[in-house]
Amino acid sequence: MAEVEADAPPAANYSSEPAASPAKTSNQSSALAQIKANFFLPLWILAIPWTQEIIDQVFFGGQWNLILHPRSLIGIPGIFLSAFSHSGFIHLISNTIGFAIFSWLILAKSRRDYWTVFLIGWLGGGAISWLVGPTSVHGLSGVVYTLFGYLLVIGWLERRVIPLLISVFVLLNYSATLWGIFPTNPMVAWWGHLIGFILGVFAAYGVYREPKKTLP
């Protein structure tokens, strides 16, 4: 009698580790891409004044300054260009540090808010400085103070965890920046700082989201 061999069916190959969800992997990749983009965005903007300053120092001996001259036709281009012109590398470095830090803090909250506040500080600050400024001026500090003013108040307006933590962090670590809006140094355009700061506060009121009200 021929012997019949009954082979057992192959065991299922089960993995002890659950497979990663495609949606979860996609979300993680998207979040990392967003973080990377937010990190480099202020640096791309800063590349403009740094390029201008390098060209100015190398080829023009520090004489190629894109200055905003208040209430004059020749000063109108300064509304758009003066923020990206500086009196030297020390001036540029001091503005670079504040601009980068405040930009990253806003981008941690909202990219939309960042572009809104930046444009208000850049174009709005330039236009107001041209209309009411007492002296000629250039530099990114007005925009820096717009970002700073926004950061100081947005958390108290929205009363949500992340914005509030950011506002408290800025208040505790950068409150000394407020001295820049007062006429304490005759060589500093304090009024440009003040205009930027006020614009930042108004920008915060313009873009903040009402806190969600819980039903009783």
C-alpha positions in Angstrom: 0.0 0.0 0.0 1.4 3.2 -1.0 1.9 5.6 1.9 0.0 8.8 1.6 1.7 11.9 3.2 -0.6 14.6 4.4 1.4 17.8 4.2 0.3 20.5 6.7 -0.6 23.8 5.1 2.1 26.5 5.3 1.9 28.6 8.4 0.9 32.2 7.8 3.8 34.7 8.0 2.7 37.1 10.6 5.0 40.0 11.7 5.2 40.9 15.3 5.4 44.6 14.4 2.4 46.4 12.9 2.9 47.8 9.5 3.2 51.6 9.3 0.1 53.3 8.0 0.7 55.0 4.6 -1.3 58.0 5.8 0.8 58.3 9.0 4.0 58.1 7.0 2.8 60.7 4.6 1.8 63.0 7.4 5.3 62.6 9.0 7.0 63.4 5.7 4.7 66.4 5.2 5.5 67.7 8.7 9.2 67.4 8.2 9.0 69.1 4.8 7.1 72.0 6.4 9.6 72.3 9.2 12.4 72.4 6.7 10.6 75.0 4.6 9.9 77.2 7.6 13.5 77.0 8.7 14.9 78.2 5.4 12.2 80.8 4.6 13.7 83.6 6.8 17.2 82.7 5.5 16.1 83.2 1.9 14.7 86.6 2.8 17.9 87.5 4.7 19.9 86.5 1.6 18.7 89.7 0.0 20.2 92.2 2.4 23.3 90.1 2.8 23.9 90.0 -0.9 23.3 93.8 -1.1 25.7 94.5 1.8 28.5 92.2 0.3 28.2 93.9 -3.1 28.1 97.3 -1.4 31.2 96.7 0.7 33.2 94.9 -2.1 32.4 97.1 -5.1 31.1 100.4 -3.7 33.1 100.9 -0.4 29.9 101.1 1.6 28.4 103.9 -0.4 25.6 102.0 -2.2 22.8 102.5 0.3 19.1 102.2 -0.6 17.9 104.9 1.7 14.3 106.0 2.3 14.1 109.8 2.1 10.8 111.0 3.6 8.3 112.9 1.5 10.5 113.1 -1.6 10.1 111.6 -5.0 13.6 110.1 -4.9 12.7 108.5 -1.6 9.7 106.5 -3.0 11.9 103.5 -4.1 13.1 103.4 -0.5 9.6 102.3 0.6 10.4 98.9 -1.1 14.2 98.8 -0.9 15.4 100.5 2.3 14.6 97.5 4.5 17.2 95.5 2.6 20.0 98.1 2.9 22.3 98.5 5.9 25.1 100.8 7.1 27.5 98.0 7.6 27.9 94.4 8.6 27.4 95.1 12.4 24.1 96.8 11.6 23.1 93.9 9.4 24.1 91.2 11.8 22.2 92.8 14.7 19.0 92.8 12.5 19.7 89.4 11.2 19.6 87.8 14.6 16.3 89.3 15.7 14.7 88.8 12.3 15.6 85.1 12.2 14.5 84.3 15.7 11.2 86.2 15.6 10.5 84.8 12.1 11.0 81.2 13.3 8.7 81.8 16.3 5.9 83.1 14.1 6.4 80.3 11.6 6.1 77.8 14.4 2.5 79.1 14.8 1.4 80.0 11.3 3.0 80.5 7.9 0.0 82.6 6.8 0.4 84.9 9.8 4.1 85.2 9.1 3.6 86.5 5.5 0.9 88.9 6.6 3.0 90.4 9.4 6.2 90.5 7.3 4.4 92.3 4.5 2.8 94.8 6.9 6.1 95.5 8.5 8.0 95.8 5.2 5.6 97.7 2.9 3.4 99.3 5.6 6.4 100.4 7.6 8.1 101.8 4.5 5.0 103.8 3.5 4.4 105.3 6.9 8.1 106.1 7.4 8.0 107.9 4.0 4.9 109.9 5.0 5.8 110.9 8.6 9.5 110.0 9.2 11.6 112.9 10.4 14.9 111.7 8.8 16.2 109.4 6.1 16.5 105.8 7.2 17.3 102.3 6.1 17.6 98.8 7.6 15.5 95.8 8.5 14.9 96.8 12.1 11.4 98.2 11.5 10.3 94.8 10.2 12.0 93.2 13.2 9.9 95.3 15.5 6.8 94.5 13.6 7.5 90.8 14.2 8.3 91.5 17.8 5.1 93.5 18.4 3.0 90.7 16.9 4.7 88.1 19.0 4.2 90.0 22.2 0.4 90.3 22.0 -0.9 87.4 19.8 -0.9 84.8 22.6 -3.0 87.0 24.9 -5.5 87.6 22.1 -5.9 84.0 21.0 -5.5 82.4 24.4 -4.4 79.1 22.9 -1.5 77.1 24.2 1.1 77.5 21.5 0.6 81.2 20.8 0.5 82.0 24.5 3.7 80.1 25.2 5.4 81.9 22.4 4.2 85.3 23.7 5.4 84.5 27.2 8.8 83.3 25.8 9.3 86.5 23.9 8.2 88.6 26.9 10.6 86.9 29.3 13.6 86.7 26.9 13.3 89.8 24.7 11.5 92.4 26.7 14.6 94.6 26.7 14.0 95.0 23.0 11.2 97.5 23.9 13.8 100.1 24.8 14.4 100.4 21.1 11.1 102.3 20.6 12.3 105.2 22.8 14.7 108.0 21.8 17.6 106.7 23.9 20.2 106.7 21.1 20.5 109.7 18.7 22.1 107.4 16.1 19.2 105.0 16.0 16.0 105.6 14.2 13.8 104.8 17.2 10.7 106.2 15.5 11.1 103.5 12.8 11.1 100.9 15.5 8.0 102.5 17.1 6.2 102.4 13.8 7.1 98.8 13.3 6.1 97.8 16.8 2.7 99.5 16.5 2.1 97.8 13.1 2.9 94.5 14.7 0.3 95.0 17.4 -2.3 96.0 14.8 -1.3 93.0 12.7 -1.9 90.7 15.6 -5.4 92.1 16.1 -6.0 91.7 12.4 -5.0 88.0 12.0 -5.8 86.5 15.4 -8.4 83.7 15.7 -11.1 84.0 18.3 -10.7 81.3 21.0 -13.2 78.5 20.7 -16.0 78.8 23.1 -17.0 75.6 24.9 -20.7 74.9 25.3 -22.0 74.8 28.8 
